[in-house]
Amino acid sequence: MRTRFGTLLGVVLGAMAIYAGYWFYAIDQAEHAFYAFVKAEQARGNSFEYGSVSFGGFPIRLGATVTGVKYSAGGLELEAGQVLIETLPWNLTNALVRAEGNVRLAYLEPDRPERIEMKPSLIFARVQATWQGVVQQAAIEIRDPDAKGAGGNGRPFAFKAQRLQADARMADVTTDTLDSYDLAFSADRVDLAEGFPTLLGPRLSNLRFVARFTKLPPFSTGYRPADRRDLVRTLQANGVEAEIARFDFDWGNVVTRGIGRLALDGQRRLAGQLDFKVQGLARLIDLLFALGILQGQAQILKDLPTTPEGELISLTLKDGLIAFGPYAVGALKPLD
């Protein structure tokens, strides 16, 4: 009996020693990988500054705590008092990131009017990649963002939200030369302020968008566009398509549920069709008129018979024209 117990104890202690050795080896590799990443980003012309970094998490996690983070790349800017990066020793290709403490997330381009800056309470992110560095899945959740910015016409806007979340997962139709992703975006309790119409009320209760984007450039293997126009031209040349499985929102007393398909035509204009079921169509029509999107005879859409389940209506984009139901309501410009 004592011999069996001693053998078992020896096996357990040996396994613990092997695991401890592996953990210290892995955390050493993680430390080297962090410094290599910082140097690689700086070599690309990106800015990556931080106050201090510490490594730990034994025995369950491999973690790095980075303080005073300031990162900028291609118009994207991130600042945070502290960023925690964690992974599990037995699942090194799946990382969790938490940014907190005076967080600032912004996107802007010096030569364009569009910009957005958010100051959330927390940012959570998850990234799953292969050993070759190909990102297969990524997600980000932004808590309590206080946002402001400007649209393409330079008009300022501002809003607050309870939560914004975006998820991307590599789809099974990805090839060696073209990527495909399932993308999802959601927003909850968005309080609209400057720059937004409030005809339906100052709060957008929720927004949900789910789509599969196919025939994208190979972002996963390093493709980076020179600028936005270069990206749009590449999307058009590839024949990019978006199959929209869900485009829903609940705003005031208007509730919509939509599906459809979009692509780019030969002139780099959006083309396709979105089919909606709308509860509160008359109020939505009032909003579109107030925005100047609808005009003239489209007012007759308000006279459609109503049902408890909602009214069916289509938005069609074809040959550079926009049709809402049976009525042409505007023209489309090429994307740039």
N, C-alpha and C positions, 0 to 999 in steps of 0.2 A: 504494500500500500504506500509506504514511504517512498519507494522507488518511483512509483507512478506519479505521486504528487511532485516529487523533485523534478521529474522529467517535464511534467506539465508546467511547473513554475519556470523552468529553464526556457521552454518554448515561448511562454508569455513574455518573459524578460527579454529574450532575444528579439521577438517581434517588436517590442517597444523600442529597443535600441535601434533596430533597422529603420523603424518609422521616424524616430527622432533624427537619425542621420539624414534620412531623405528630406525631412522638413527643413533642416538647416541648409542642406544643399539647395533646395527649391527656393528658399528665401534669399539665398545668395544670388541665384540666377535672376530672381525677380528684381533685386537691387541693380544688377548690371543691366537688365532690360530697361529699367526706368531711365537710367542715365543715358543709355543708347538712344532711347526714344526722344529725350530732350535734345540731344545733339543732332539727331536726324531732322527734327522739326526746325531747329535753328538753321540747319544747312539748307532747308527748303525755303528759307526766307521768312518763316513764321516766327512769332515772338512767344517765348515760353519762359516766364519768370516765376519764381517761388521763393518763400522765405526759408523754409526748412522742410525736410522729409525724414520720416522715421519708418522703420519696418518692424513688423511683429505679427502677433496673432496665434502664437503657439498655444495649444497643439492643433486646434480645429481649423484655423484659417491662415491664409497668407495675405497680409495686408500692408498697405502703405498709406500713411497719413501725411498729406502735403498741405502746408500752410501758406497763406499769402499768394494764392495762385492768380496769375495774370497771363491769359493765353489769347492770341489772335492769329487768325489764318483766313485769308481769302474773304474778308468782310465779316467773318464770325469773331465775336469777342466774348470771353468768359472771365469773370472775376469772382473769387470766393475766398472767404476767410480760411476755410478748410475744405479739402477734398479727401474723402476716404475711398480707397480702391481695395476691393477684397475679392479673393477667389478661394476655392477649396483645393487642398493639395491633390485630391484625386480627380479634379475637374478643372484643369488649368486653363482651358480655352473658354471658360465662361466667367466673366467678370462683372461685379456689381460696383457701381460708383454712386457716391452720395456727396453732394456739394451743399454747403450751408455756411451761414455767417456772412451777411452783407453780399449776397449773391447778385450778380449782374450778368445778364445774357443779352447780347445784342447782335444784330446783323445790319450792316450798312455797306454801301459802296460809294466811294468818294465822287464818282462821276454820274450817280443816279439819285433821283429824289427819294426813292423808296428806302425806308429804314424802319426798324423796330427795336425797342429796348425794353426788356423786362427786368423787374426786380422781385423775384419770388422769395418765399420763405425757405423752400427746399427744392433741390433737383435730384431725382433718382434716375439712374440709367442702368441698363443691362446690355452687355455686348457678348455675343457668342461667335467664335471664329474657328477656323480650322488651324492646324499646326502650320500651314503655309501662310497664314495671315489673312485668308479670305473671310470677310465678315458674312456670316450666314443669317444672323438675326440681331436686331438692335431695337431697343425701346427706351423711351424717355418719358418721365412724368414730371410736370412742373406744378408745384403747389402754390396756390395763392399769388399768381403773378399780377403785378401792377404794371401795365404796359402802356407805352406811348410810342408814337412814330408818325410816319407820313406815307401816303399812297403814291401811286405813279404820277399823279398831278401835283404832288407836293402838299396836298391838303393834310393837315395834322389830324390824328385820331388818338383816342385813349380808351382803355377799358381795364376792368379788373375781372378776375375769374377765380372760382374755387379750385379748378384743376384743368390742365391741358395735358393730353397724352397722345403720343405718336408711337406706332410700332411698325417695323419693317421686317419681313421674313423672305428669304430667297425662295422663289417658287420652283416647282419641279420642272418647269419648262425652260429653265436657264440652260444655255449652251456654252461652248468654249469661247465664243466671240460676242454673245449678247446676253445681258442679264435680264432677269424677270423677278419682280418682287410683288408680294402681297403687302399692301400698305393700309394702315388704319389710323384714323385721327378722331379724337373725341374732345369735346369741351363741355364743362358743366358750370352752370350758374355764372354766366358771363354778364356782368353789369356794364352796359354801354354808356360811354360818356361822349367826349368830343369827337365829331366827325361821323357819327352814326345816326341814321334816322331812328326816331323813337315813336313812329306812328303805331307800331305794334306793342309798344311798351319799352321800358329801359332795360329789361332783362331777357336775354336769350337763355332759356332754361337748359337746353342741351342741344348739341350738334354731334352727329355721327356720320363718318365717311369711311367706307371700306371699298377698296378697288384692287384689281390686279393689273400691274403695268408690265407689258411685255415689249421685247425688242429694244431694250435700253442699252446704252453703251456699257462696256465692261467695267463699271465702277469697282467691282469686287477685285479686279486684278490690276488696278492702278490707273484707270482712265481718269484724267482730270481735264475739263474743258479750259481753253485759254480764257474765255469770257462767256457771258450769257448768250451772245449771238452764236458763238461756236457751238454751244450746247444745243440750242434750238435747231440749228442746221443739221447737226448729227442726229437728233431725234427724228427730224423729218426724213432724212435720208434712210434711216433704219426702218421707217414705217411704224413708229411707236404706237401702241394701242393701250387704252385704259378701259377695262371692263368693270363698270361700277356696280357693285353688289348692294350698296347701301349709301344713300345720301338723304339723311333725315334731319329735320330740326323741329323744335318746339319753341315758338316765339309768341308770347302773348296768347291770343286765342287762335293762332294759326299753327296747324300741325301738318307737316309734309312727310311723305315717304317716297323715295325715288330710287330708280335703277336706270342703267343706260350704258352707252358705249361712246367713247370719244377717241379721236385720232387727229393727226395734222394732215391737211391737204397739200397739194403741190405748191401752194403759195404760203405755206407755214401758218395757215389759219386753222382754228379749231373746227372740227367737223364731226357730226354724230347726232345722237338723240338721247334725251333724258326724259323718262316717263315718270310722272308724279301722281300720287293720290293726295289730294289736299283737302283738309278740313279747315273751313274758313277762307274759301277761295276769294270771296268778295273783299275781305280785308286785305288779302295778299295783292289783289288787283289794285286796291287803293294805294298800297305802298309802292307798287311798281310805277303807277302813274305819278306819284309824288316824287319819285326818283328820276322821272323822265324816261324810263325804260319803255313803258307802254304809252300809246297815244291813239287818238282817233277812234276808229271803229272797234278796237279791241275792248272798249268799255262794255260791249255786248256780252263778254265772257262772264260778267257779274250776274247775268240773267240766266245762267245755266241752272237747271234743277239741282237742288241739293239733296244729299242722302246722308244718313248717320255715319256711313263708312267714309265719306269724302268724295270729291269729284276727281275724275281722271283728266289730266292735262299733259301735253307734251311740249318740250322745248327742243326745237330742231335747229341744227347748225349745218348749213349746206351752201356751198358756192359763195362763201363770204357773207351770207345773210342769216339773220336770226328770226325764227318764227316761234311765236308763243301761241300754241293751239293753231288755228288756221290763219293767224294774222302775222304778217311780217312786221317786225318791231325795230329792226336796226341792222347795222352792218358790222362785220368783224374785220379788224386790222390784222396783218401778219404779226406773229409774236416776234419779239426781239430780245 
